[in-house]
Amino acid sequence: MVFVVIDGLDASGKNTQAVRLCTSLRSTGKTVFLRIHPSDDNFFGVRAKQFLYVSGKSAHFASAVFYMIDVVRSILFYSWRKYDYVVFVRYLMGTAYLPSPLDKIAYNFFACTVPTSNLMFFLDVSPNEAFRRIQATRGTRERFESLEELVRMRRKALSLALTSNWIIIEADKSVEDVAEALRSTLS
């Protein structure tokens, strides 16, 4: 089983790239399990999503905590042994949304306790490009989808990615260029 993680800022193309990757792998006869967080099939994922649209420090903290529980739940409840590839979207980088210094503490704790991989991709989109994509495609924005928050979150998440085993892919490029970078690293 090959474990792949795709993470990055909002509007970095995580879901798009994960679906493309899974489709490509399945076309070669591989079995693939895709898990996108926060998920909508359990209480914790649903609550994490709900708190993303609420302002205030307690909602900020609650969204991050419910998100982390959703990820841990996915790790515990899904049997991965029957798949050639397991692809998780949004995994450890959700800890970057916690207030400092809890973000680094939570990241290091989870990085030591949950499965990791040498195929953890951080799609690094510039805050300006992410904000442009958000404005073009979303009617309602989440609490972290302002330009100021995208700048702050990129700094925090990129700092975590650079100190760990992440493969950083420049995601301001076209969807196909990013997909090619993912595929070439996997092969």
Sequence and secondary structure as in RCSB ss.txt:
>XXXX:A:sequence
MVFVVIDGLDASGKNTQAVRLCTSLRSTGKTVFLRIHPSDDNFFGVRAKQFLYVSGKSAHFASAVFYMIDVVRSI
LFYSWRKYDYVVFVRYLMGTAYLPSPLDKIAYNFFACTVPTSNLMFFLDVSPNEAFRRIQATRGTRERFESLEEL
VRMRRKALSLALTSNWIIIEADKSVEDVAEALRSTLS
>XXXX:A:secstr
 EEEEEEESTTSSHHHHHHHHHHHHHHTT  EEEEESS SSSHHHHHHHHHTT  SHHHHHHHHHHHHHHHHHHH
HHS  TT SEEEEES SGGGGGS TTHHHHHHHHHHHHS   S EEEEE  HHHHHHHHHHH SS  TT SHHHH
HHHHHHHHHHHHTTTEEEEE SS HHHHHHHHHHHH 
